[in-house]
């Protein structure tokens, strides 16, 4: 009789434990700040939240050669990811997503490339933010990183242009002391290697075969030989403070 009561008590406890375990699976969260959003899975211990602010300085004063009347930047697109994936790299060919972003400002198919990395576990979150309608200008978004996913890739088209863009590739927000409190990255222009146009509003001139992504060191973006940065990304840690 005692044994029967023990079994009767144990079964409801097991059911309760299984129910609690079922309710504690992966949970999608969305973090948002400024004009940007980031959708992520459950963050691991040691996570940190950052705001990144894109301050565009590109102007007739900084880049006076043939400065366009409608100078602007396309919407921010990128990812928080680990070391096992790269979405673009100087010296390598542009992916279809980077090509379309750099030529048209469109976030796809780069967004789908990032989604695929998220599904494979090499990326943690896709970042998406507004652009800058008129340069100079500024836009911000919020992102979440953790010790496994500590790298940020973020890009924006220089517009109008044939295939020029600014951005960071696999930028770590950690150093030997842990999470970096404040990081300012100067943004120099890159050529995606997919269009041979040499001026801001040159007609389409596909580069066949496509060339590797290169830093732009001359042309109309240069003034007195050197090319000035077009702005900065400022990463500021907001949590934990």
C-alpha positions as CSV (number, residue, x, y, z in Angstrom):
1,X,0.0,0.0,0.0
2,X,2.8,2.4,0.8
3,X,4.5,1.6,-2.5
4,X,1.3,2.4,-4.4
5,X,1.1,5.8,-2.7
6,X,4.7,6.6,-3.6
7,X,4.0,5.8,-7.3
8,X,0.9,8.0,-7.2
9,X,2.9,10.9,-5.9
10,X,5.9,10.5,-8.2
11,X,3.9,10.4,-11.5
12,X,2.4,14.0,-11.0
13,X,5.8,15.3,-10.1
14,X,7.3,13.8,-13.3
15,X,4.5,15.3,-15.3
16,X,5.1,18.7,-13.8
17,X,8.9,18.5,-14.5
18,X,8.2,17.5,-18.1
19,X,5.7,20.4,-18.5
20,X,8.3,22.9,-17.2
21,X,10.9,21.6,-19.5
22,X,8.6,22.0,-22.5
23,X,8.0,25.6,-21.6
24,X,11.7,26.5,-21.3
25,X,12.8,25.9,-24.9
26,X,14.2,28.4,-27.4
27,X,12.5,31.7,-27.3
28,X,12.6,34.4,-30.0
29,X,13.3,37.9,-28.8
30,X,13.3,41.2,-30.7
31,X,15.5,44.0,-29.6
32,X,15.1,47.4,-31.1
33,X,16.6,50.8,-30.8
34,X,16.7,54.0,-32.8
35,X,15.6,53.1,-36.4
36,X,16.9,49.5,-36.4
37,X,15.8,46.0,-35.2
38,X,17.4,42.7,-34.5
39,X,15.6,39.4,-34.0
40,X,17.6,36.8,-32.0
41,X,17.4,33.6,-30.1
42,X,18.0,33.2,-26.4
43,X,21.2,34.9,-25.3
44,X,23.9,33.0,-23.5
45,X,25.4,34.1,-20.2
46,X,27.9,36.9,-20.7
47,X,25.8,38.7,-23.3
48,X,26.1,42.5,-23.9
49,X,23.9,45.0,-25.6
50,X,25.3,47.8,-27.9
51,X,24.0,50.7,-29.8
52,X,25.7,51.3,-33.1
53,X,25.4,54.8,-34.6
54,X,26.3,55.5,-38.2
55,X,27.4,59.1,-38.4
56,X,27.8,60.0,-42.1
57,X,30.2,62.9,-42.8
58,X,30.2,62.5,-46.6
59,X,29.7,66.0,-48.0
60,X,30.9,68.5,-50.6
61,X,33.4,69.7,-48.0
62,X,34.9,66.2,-47.4
63,X,34.7,64.9,-51.0
64,X,34.3,67.9,-53.3
65,X,34.9,66.2,-56.7
66,X,31.5,66.1,-58.5
67,X,29.6,65.7,-55.2
68,X,26.1,64.5,-56.1
69,X,23.0,66.5,-55.2
70,X,21.2,63.5,-53.7
71,X,24.0,62.0,-51.6
72,X,22.6,59.3,-49.3
73,X,23.2,55.9,-47.8
74,X,21.0,52.8,-48.2
75,X,19.5,51.0,-45.2
76,X,21.9,49.2,-42.9
77,X,22.0,45.5,-43.2
78,X,24.3,43.0,-41.4
79,X,24.6,40.3,-38.8
80,X,25.9,39.3,-35.4
81,X,27.8,36.1,-36.0
82,X,30.7,33.8,-35.0
83,X,34.1,33.2,-36.6
84,X,32.8,30.5,-38.9
85,X,31.1,32.7,-41.4
86,X,32.0,35.9,-43.4
87,X,29.6,37.9,-45.5
88,X,32.2,40.0,-47.3
89,X,35.9,40.4,-47.3
90,X,38.4,42.7,-49.0
91,X,40.3,40.8,-51.6
92,X,37.5,38.2,-52.2
93,X,34.6,38.4,-54.8
94,X,31.3,39.9,-53.6
95,X,28.4,37.5,-52.9
96,X,25.2,38.1,-54.8
97,X,23.8,39.8,-51.7
98,X,26.8,42.2,-51.4
99,X,26.7,42.9,-55.1
100,X,23.0,43.9,-55.1
101,X,23.4,45.9,-51.9
102,X,26.4,47.8,-53.3
103,X,24.7,48.4,-56.7
104,X,21.1,49.1,-55.8
105,X,21.0,49.5,-52.0
106,X,18.6,46.5,-51.8
107,X,18.8,44.4,-48.6
108,X,18.1,41.1,-50.5
109,X,19.5,38.6,-51.3
110,X,22.0,39.6,-48.6
111,X,19.3,39.2,-46.0
112,X,18.6,35.7,-47.2
113,X,22.3,34.9,-47.1
114,X,22.2,36.0,-43.4
115,X,19.1,34.0,-42.7
116,X,20.8,30.9,-44.1
117,X,23.7,31.5,-41.7
118,X,21.3,31.9,-38.8
119,X,19.7,28.6,-39.7
120,X,23.1,26.9,-39.7
121,X,24.0,28.4,-36.4
122,X,27.0,30.5,-37.6
123,X,25.0,33.7,-37.2
124,X,23.0,34.8,-34.2
125,X,21.0,37.7,-35.5
126,X,20.2,39.6,-38.7
127,X,20.6,43.4,-38.3
128,X,18.4,45.8,-40.3
129,X,18.2,49.5,-39.9
130,X,17.2,52.7,-41.8
131,X,19.5,54.5,-44.2
132,X,20.5,58.1,-44.3
133,X,18.3,60.0,-46.7
134,X,20.7,63.0,-47.0
135,X,24.3,63.0,-46.1
136,X,25.7,64.2,-43.7
137,X,23.3,62.5,-41.3
138,X,23.0,59.9,-38.6
139,X,21.1,56.7,-37.8
140,X,21.3,54.1,-34.9
141,X,20.3,50.6,-34.1
142,X,20.6,48.2,-31.1
143,X,22.2,44.8,-31.2
144,X,22.8,41.9,-28.8
145,X,26.1,39.9,-28.7
146,X,27.4,37.1,-26.6
147,X,30.7,35.3,-26.1
148,X,29.9,32.8,-28.8
149,X,28.7,35.4,-31.3
150,X,30.9,38.4,-30.7
151,X,31.4,39.6,-34.3
152,X,29.5,42.2,-36.3
153,X,29.2,42.7,-40.0
154,X,27.3,45.8,-41.2
155,X,27.1,47.5,-44.6
156,X,25.5,50.4,-46.4
157,X,25.6,51.5,-50.1
158,X,27.1,54.8,-51.0
159,X,24.4,56.3,-53.2
160,X,24.4,57.2,-55.9
161,X,27.4,55.1,-57.0
162,X,28.1,52.2,-59.4
163,X,28.9,49.6,-56.7
164,X,30.5,51.5,-53.8
165,X,29.8,50.9,-50.1
166,X,31.0,51.3,-46.5
167,X,30.9,48.8,-43.7
168,X,32.7,46.5,-41.3
169,X,33.5,42.9,-41.8
170,X,33.7,40.5,-38.8
171,X,34.4,43.2,-36.3
172,X,34.9,41.8,-32.8
173,X,33.4,43.7,-29.9
174,X,35.7,42.0,-27.4
175,X,39.3,42.4,-26.4
176,X,41.6,40.7,-23.8
177,X,39.7,42.5,-21.1
178,X,36.2,41.5,-22.2
179,X,33.5,43.6,-23.9
180,X,34.7,46.9,-25.3
181,X,32.9,49.9,-23.8
182,X,33.2,52.2,-26.8
183,X,34.6,51.6,-30.3
184,X,34.7,54.1,-33.1
185,X,35.4,52.8,-36.6
186,X,36.2,55.1,-39.5
187,X,34.4,54.1,-42.7
188,X,36.4,54.2,-45.9
189,X,34.8,53.4,-49.2
190,X,34.9,50.0,-50.9
191,X,34.3,48.9,-54.5
192,X,32.3,45.7,-54.8
193,X,34.1,44.9,-58.1
194,X,30.9,44.3,-60.0
195,X,30.5,47.5,-62.0
196,X,33.2,49.5,-63.8
197,X,31.6,52.9,-63.5
198,X,34.0,55.6,-62.4
199,X,31.5,58.4,-61.4
200,X,28.6,58.6,-59.0
201,X,25.9,58.4,-61.6
202,X,27.7,56.5,-64.3
203,X,25.5,54.2,-66.4
204,X,25.5,50.5,-65.6
205,X,28.7,48.9,-66.8
206,X,28.9,45.3,-65.4
207,X,32.5,44.1,-64.7
208,X,32.9,40.8,-66.5
209,X,34.3,38.8,-64.9
210,X,33.7,40.4,-61.5
211,X,36.8,41.5,-59.6
212,X,37.5,41.2,-55.9
213,X,36.2,43.7,-53.4
214,X,38.8,46.5,-53.0
215,X,39.3,49.6,-50.9
216,X,38.8,52.8,-53.0
217,X,42.0,54.8,-52.9
218,X,41.6,57.2,-55.8
219,X,39.1,58.6,-58.3
220,X,36.4,61.1,-57.5
221,X,36.3,60.1,-53.9
222,X,39.9,61.2,-53.5
223,X,41.0,64.8,-52.6
224,X,44.6,65.7,-52.8
225,X,45.4,62.0,-53.6
226,X,44.0,60.6,-50.2
227,X,40.5,59.4,-49.7
228,X,38.8,60.7,-46.6
229,X,36.4,58.5,-44.5
230,X,32.8,58.9,-45.3
231,X,31.7,58.6,-41.7
232,X,32.0,56.4,-38.6
233,X,30.3,53.5,-36.8
234,X,30.3,54.1,-33.1
235,X,29.6,51.0,-31.0
236,X,28.6,51.9,-27.4
237,X,28.0,49.2,-24.7
238,X,24.7,49.9,-22.9
239,X,24.2,46.7,-21.0
240,X,25.6,45.4,-18.7
241,X,26.7,48.9,-17.7
